[in-house]
Amino acid sequence: MDTHLLSDRSSVFRHADPYAVSDYVNQHVGQHFIGLSRATHPQASLNHRKLADLDLCRISYGGSVRVTSLALETVYHLQVLLQGNCLWRGHKREHHLVPGELLLINPDDPVDLTYSQDCEKFILKVPVGVLESVCDEQRWQYPASGIRFLRNHYRLDELEGFTSLLAMICQESEASDPLLRVQEHYAQIVGSKLISLMNTNVSRECLSAPNVSFERILDYIERNLKRDLPAEHLAVQANMSLRSLYALFERQLGTTPMQYIRQRKLERIHACLSDPGCPVRNLTELALDYGFLHLGRFSESYRQQFGELPSQTFKRRH
């Protein structure tokens, strides 16, 4: 596959120890383990650049190698096979990739890949936050459990314009006088393209579509509980007047939008304080996370709703 993805200007290693390259990848691209034949002495090469929150990497290990990793948790890991071949193993599935194919690994998926001796690949690391910010900006809906790619491999010729976009961001990452704002713009374009070109669990019907359902409004609130959600913002998102929004909440729930949001914030905090598996360093930090700036009023509201102070709930879970 002939493509221009990171030039020699981005070279970090040339004809190097594969384990030294692997250590560098662990620091900058993602935690992994490599397994090489002890009978060979391969020489690895690596090019690497950052572009805003993205990491771009071109790598060859110079020998047949198996790469394994636990779930990457906070990043989407995209690989384009440039030459050679690769075997991907998943749960009761496997796929042989050839040059010109793309593999996308979700944050909750383990990694198990075996590359041929002549394999060279391009890696794009995309933090979860980039895709979530794209969805928030575009008002696209995704489940509270997170954005997930439902199909994990594609031919590049299926993804209109994506190869050119990758070449463009590589060129931008190698600019002699990079502008962070421009790079951030490119990162958002990459995120938008990934979601719009590939099969995901994101609904690109925005909240402001005509006749949006009440359930969609509640789902939007649920996914944005840690944000400030004034009624005016909700009305704009739902493409309705403020009066109509209040009437809708009164008709459906017998309450106002702000009372409902406050109640859901308190319920989310109560659930976290009650669950030993929910990480809480201190009550103040948790309250501030959900926008309760006056801690005395927060404690009183909590007591009125649950019959005890938040500190009492927290103590009981230990």
C-alpha positions as a printed NumPy array, in Angstrom:
array([[  0.   ,   0.   ,   0.   ],
       [  1.566,   3.297,  -1.115],
       [  0.603,   6.105,   1.244],
       [  2.269,   9.112,   2.867],
       [  1.748,   8.664,   6.603],
       [  4.579,  10.252,   8.613],
       [  7.831,  10.985,   6.816],
       [ 11.407,  10.402,   7.997],
       [ 11.186,  13.799,   9.712],
       [  9.189,  12.01 ,  12.426],
       [ 11.742,   9.226,  12.881],
       [ 12.434,   8.202,  16.479],
       [ 14.101,   4.784,  15.938],
       [ 15.851,   3.261,  12.925],
       [ 17.191,  -0.331,  12.902],
       [ 16.714,  -0.491,  16.668],
       [ 16.122,  -3.103,  19.355],
       [ 12.397,  -4.015,  19.136],
       [ 12.098,  -3.962,  22.928],
       [ 13.401,  -0.387,  23.045],
       [ 10.763,   0.548,  20.467],
       [  8.146,  -1.315,  22.496],
       [  9.086,   0.636,  25.626],
       [  8.613,   3.892,  23.729],
       [  5.228,   2.74 ,  22.405],
       [  4.171,   1.877,  25.964],
       [  4.907,   5.454,  27.019],
       [  3.278,   7.259,  24.101],
       [  0.79 ,   5.024,  22.291],
       [ -0.568,   2.373,  24.645],
       [  0.433,  -0.345,  27.08 ],
       [  1.237,  -3.65 ,  25.39 ],
       [  3.537,  -6.682,  25.459],
       [  5.497,  -8.09 ,  22.513],
       [  6.627, -11.63 ,  21.854],
       [  9.463, -12.266,  19.361],
       [ 11.245, -15.412,  18.302],
       [ 14.48 , -15.796,  20.276],
       [ 16.175, -17.235,  17.193],
       [ 15.974, -13.973,  15.25 ],
       [ 17.52 , -10.538,  15.697],
       [ 15.004,  -8.177,  14.094],
       [ 15.572,  -4.448,  13.751],
       [ 12.617,  -2.173,  14.427],
       [ 11.742,   1.307,  13.177],
       [  9.344,   3.921,  14.536],
       [  8.059,   7.337,  13.484],
       [  5.922,   9.276,  15.976],
       [  4.141,  12.633,  16.239],
       [  1.451,  14.213,  18.389],
       [ -1.403,  16.245,  16.914],
       [ -3.389,  17.961,  19.679],
       [ -4.746,  15.022,  21.737],
       [ -4.023,  12.435,  19.035],
       [ -0.924,  10.249,  18.734],
       [  0.309,   9.231,  15.264],
       [  2.747,   6.376,  14.896],
       [  4.317,   4.373,  12.027],
       [  6.028,   1.197,  13.16 ],
       [  7.674,  -1.995,  11.952],
       [  9.303,  -4.557,  14.255],
       [ 11.412,  -6.208,  11.557],
       [ 10.316,  -9.703,  12.526],
       [  7.22 , -11.731,  13.21 ],
       [  5.771, -10.423,  16.477],
       [  2.744, -11.047,  18.661],
       [  1.35 ,  -7.973,  20.425],
       [ -1.031,  -8.373,  23.365],
       [ -2.598,  -5.927,  25.774],
       [ -5.37 ,  -5.621,  28.289],
       [ -8.222,  -3.237,  27.444],
       [ -6.849,   0.244,  26.71 ],
       [ -9.72 ,   1.837,  28.713],
       [ -9.362,   5.503,  27.754],
       [ -8.416,   5.359,  24.066],
       [ -9.612,   4.061,  20.721],
       [ -6.766,   2.356,  18.889],
       [ -6.868,   2.515,  15.092],
       [ -4.367,   0.65 ,  12.907],
       [ -3.877,   0.798,   9.144],
       [ -1.857,  -2.062,   7.664],
       [  0.668,  -0.643,   5.171],
       [  2.478,  -3.855,   4.209],
       [  2.711,  -7.478,   5.28 ],
       [ -0.214,  -9.125,   7.048],
       [ -1.757,  -9.302,  10.487],
       [ -3.948, -11.755,  12.385],
       [ -6.396, -10.193,  14.854],
       [ -7.925, -12.45 ,  17.509],
       [-11.117, -11.516,  19.344],
       [-13.707, -13.387,  21.378],
       [-14.547, -16.445,  19.249],
       [-13.552, -14.455,  16.162],
       [-10.445, -13.7  ,  14.166],
       [ -9.625, -11.738,  11.041],
       [ -6.618, -11.654,   8.693],
       [ -5.772,  -8.091,   7.7  ],
       [ -3.955,  -7.224,   4.489],
       [ -2.47 ,  -3.914,   3.283],
       [ -5.135,  -1.266,   2.821],
       [ -7.276,  -2.586,   5.694],
       [ -8.031,  -0.762,   8.908],
       [ -8.59 ,  -2.218,  12.388],
       [-10.302,  -0.281,  15.176],
       [-10.074,  -1.456,  18.797],
       [-12.562,  -0.154,  21.375],
       [-11.351,   0.969,  24.833],
       [-12.904,  -2.069,  26.547],
       [-11.486,  -4.658,  24.124],
       [ -8.259,  -6.588,  24.8  ],
       [ -5.607,  -6.628,  22.073],
       [ -4.194,  -9.808,  20.5  ],
       [ -2.404,  -9.298,  17.165],
       [  0.255, -11.271,  15.308],
       [  2.208,  -9.428,  12.597],
       [  4.264, -10.931,   9.786],
       [  7.994, -10.328,   9.495],
       [  7.556,  -7.729,   6.755],
       [  4.652,  -5.948,   8.449],
       [  4.479,  -2.169,   8.738],
       [  1.52 ,  -0.382,  10.285],
       [  0.235,   3.117,  10.99 ],
       [ -1.389,   3.673,  14.398],
       [ -3.766,   6.461,  15.399],
       [ -4.56 ,   6.804,  19.11 ],
       [ -7.798,   8.709,  19.807],
       [ -8.731,   9.507,  23.438],
       [-12.335,   8.819,  24.477],
       [-12.803,  12.509,  25.27 ],
       [-12.224,  13.536,  21.638],
       [-15.144,  11.465,  20.351],
       [-17.402,  12.494,  23.233],
       [-16.69 ,  16.179,  22.594],
       [-17.512,  15.689,  18.896],
       [-20.874,  14.153,  19.834],
       [-21.603,  16.945,  22.315],
       [-20.724,  19.587,  19.729],
       [-22.872,  17.942,  17.035],
       [-25.654,  17.071,  19.529],
       [-25.326,  13.405,  18.606],
       [-26.611,  10.863,  21.125],
       [-24.605,   7.956,  22.564],
       [-25.295,   5.533,  25.442],
       [-24.199,   6.361,  28.983],
       [-21.91 ,   3.311,  28.781],
       [-19.867,   5.088,  26.089],
       [-19.267,   5.268,  22.343],
       [-18.503,   1.914,  20.756],
       [-17.536,   0.896,  17.227],
       [-19.755,  -2.046,  16.289],
       [-17.623,  -3.2  ,  13.364],
       [-13.886,  -3.324,  13.896],
       [-12.302,  -3.7  ,  10.45 ],
       [-12.736,  -1.935,   7.105],
       [-11.068,  -1.6  ,   3.745],
       [ -9.831,   1.953,   3.335],
       [-11.643,   2.234,  -0.005],
       [-14.909,   1.826,   1.953],
       [-14.157,   4.997,   3.942],
       [-14.52 ,   7.885,   1.536],
       [-11.751,  10.472,   1.963],
       [-10.317,   8.926,   5.127],
       [ -6.905,   8.023,   3.639],
       [ -6.473,  11.602,   2.43 ],
       [ -7.475,  12.896,   5.862],
       [ -4.851,  10.703,   7.553],
       [ -2.188,  11.982,   5.144],
       [ -3.295,  15.561,   5.837],
       [ -3.059,  15.244,   9.626],
       [  0.359,  13.598,   9.31 ],
       [  1.534,  16.528,   7.215],
       [  0.062,  18.988,   9.735],
       [  1.744,  17.163,  12.646],
       [  5.105,  17.62 ,  10.928],
       [  4.629,  21.357,  10.295],
       [  7.662,  23.402,  11.35 ],
       [  5.517,  26.002,  13.135],
       [  2.405,  24.131,  14.334],
       [ -0.646,  26.004,  15.617],
       [ -2.438,  24.218,  18.456],
       [ -5.827,  25.639,  17.484],
       [ -5.449,  24.257,  13.96 ],
       [ -4.349,  20.887,  15.309],
       [ -7.361,  20.765,  17.656],
       [ -9.6  ,  21.505,  14.684],
       [ -8.068,  18.595,  12.749],
       [ -8.542,  16.281,  15.75 ],
       [-12.246,  17.162,  15.83 ],
       [-12.522,  16.461,  12.095],
       [-10.9  ,  13.041,  12.597],
       [-13.364,  12.248,  15.385],
       [-16.327,  13.363,  13.268],
       [-15.148,  11.282,  10.327],
       [-14.669,   8.154,  12.43 ],
       [-18.21 ,   8.374,  13.773],
       [-19.871,   9.333,  10.499],
       [-18.026,   6.812,   8.282],
       [-18.07 ,   3.784,  10.585],
       [-20.713,   1.646,  12.244],
       [-21.143,   2.855,  15.851],
       [-23.765,   3.02 ,  18.599],
       [-24.032,   6.799,  18.134],
       [-27.352,   8.224,  16.965],
       [-26.673,  11.204,  14.735],
       [-30.255,  12.393,  14.965],
       [-29.678,  15.516,  17.06 ],
       [-31.782,  16.433,  20.075],
       [-33.114,  19.497,  18.281],
       [-34.845,  17.403,  15.592],
       [-38.566,  18.166,  15.192],
       [-40.899,  16.335,  17.601],
       [-38.083,  15.124,  19.829],
       [-39.395,  12.62 ,  22.387],
       [-39.479,  13.386,  26.114],
       [-37.355,  10.256,  26.687],
       [-34.619,  11.73 ,  24.484],
       [-34.604,  14.893,  26.605],
       [-34.295,  12.827,  29.797],
       [-31.491,  10.767,  28.217],
       [-29.635,  13.98 ,  27.317],
       [-29.932,  15.137,  30.938],
       [-28.728,  11.765,  32.202],
       [-25.586,  11.845,  30.071],
       [-24.768,  15.434,  31.03 ],
       [-25.567,  15.464,  34.746],
       [-22.121,  16.791,  35.678],
       [-22.608,  19.797,  33.417],
       [-24.489,  22.992,  34.171],
       [-27.893,  22.462,  32.502],
       [-29.999,  25.621,  32.737],
       [-33.56 ,  25.337,  31.421],
       [-32.736,  27.778,  28.633],
       [-30.014,  25.439,  27.377],
       [-32.389,  22.461,  27.426],
       [-35.011,  24.417,  25.532],
       [-32.494,  25.298,  22.814],
       [-31.31 ,  21.683,  22.623],
       [-34.905,  20.421,  22.341],
       [-35.847,  23.103,  19.79 ],
       [-38.77 ,  24.387,  21.835],
       [-39.688,  27.488,  23.788],
       [-38.899,  27.738,  27.477],
       [-42.639,  27.821,  28.241],
       [-43.203,  24.629,  26.222],
       [-40.351,  22.894,  28.042],
       [-41.806,  23.762,  31.452],
       [-45.261,  22.643,  30.32 ],
       [-43.807,  19.336,  29.079],
       [-42.098,  18.584,  32.411],
       [-45.21 ,  19.57 ,  34.373],
       [-47.388,  17.329,  32.212],
       [-45.021,  14.338,  32.247],
       [-43.497,  14.484,  35.746],
       [-45.372,  17.147,  37.716],
       [-42.168,  19.107,  38.306],
       [-39.938,  21.729,  36.697],
       [-36.848,  20.934,  34.581],
       [-34.497,  22.333,  37.225],
       [-36.148,  20.442,  40.088],
       [-35.885,  17.234,  38.078],
       [-32.19 ,  17.827,  37.249],
       [-31.405,  18.613,  40.891],
       [-33.2  ,  15.431,  41.99 ],
       [-31.274,  13.302,  39.463],
       [-27.941,  14.828,  40.532],
       [-28.709,  13.966,  44.167],
       [-29.791,  10.443,  43.197],
       [-26.57 ,   9.924,  41.234],
       [-24.514,  11.119,  44.226],
       [-26.512,   8.897,  46.604],
       [-25.916,   5.863,  44.347],
       [-22.173,   6.573,  44.288],
       [-21.933,   7.09 ,  48.051],
       [-23.827,   3.823,  48.602],
       [-21.632,   1.772,  46.262],
       [-18.247,   0.63 ,  47.671],
       [-17.046,   0.21 ,  44.081],
       [-17.611,   3.887,  43.221],
       [-14.378,   5.855,  43.771],
       [-14.949,   8.802,  46.15 ],
       [-11.991,  10.676,  47.608],
       [-14.135,  13.056,  49.653],
       [-17.695,  14.384,  49.795],
       [-16.73 ,  17.928,  48.827],
       [-15.136,  16.829,  45.559],
       [-18.139,  14.666,  44.66 ],
       [-20.606,  17.492,  45.364],
       [-18.567,  19.947,  43.291],
       [-18.411,  17.444,  40.416],
       [-22.189,  17.733,  40.148],
       [-22.305,  21.514,  40.462],
       [-23.246,  21.879,  44.152],
       [-21.121,  24.858,  45.124],
       [-22.734,  25.569,  48.511],
       [-21.985,  22.494,  50.603],
       [-24.346,  23.377,  53.431],
       [-27.327,  23.658,  51.097],
       [-26.23 ,  20.475,  49.326],
       [-26.198,  18.509,  52.597],
       [-29.635,  19.825,  53.553],
       [-31.127,  18.987,  50.146],
       [-29.602,  15.516,  50.38 ],
       [-31.028,  14.999,  53.876],
       [-34.503,  16.093,  52.762],
       [-34.443,  13.623,  49.868],
       [-32.841,  10.603,  51.568],
       [-33.483,  11.138,  55.295],
       [-29.805,  11.285,  56.251],
       [-26.712,  13.379,  55.632],
       [-24.333,  12.395,  52.798],
       [-21.598,  11.701,  55.367],
       [-23.859,   9.104,  57.01 ],
       [-24.435,   7.305,  53.692],
       [-20.708,   7.367,  53.014],
       [-19.783,   5.938,  56.433],
       [-22.289,   3.107,  56.125],
       [-20.714,   1.685,  52.958],
       [-17.385,   0.934,  54.642]])
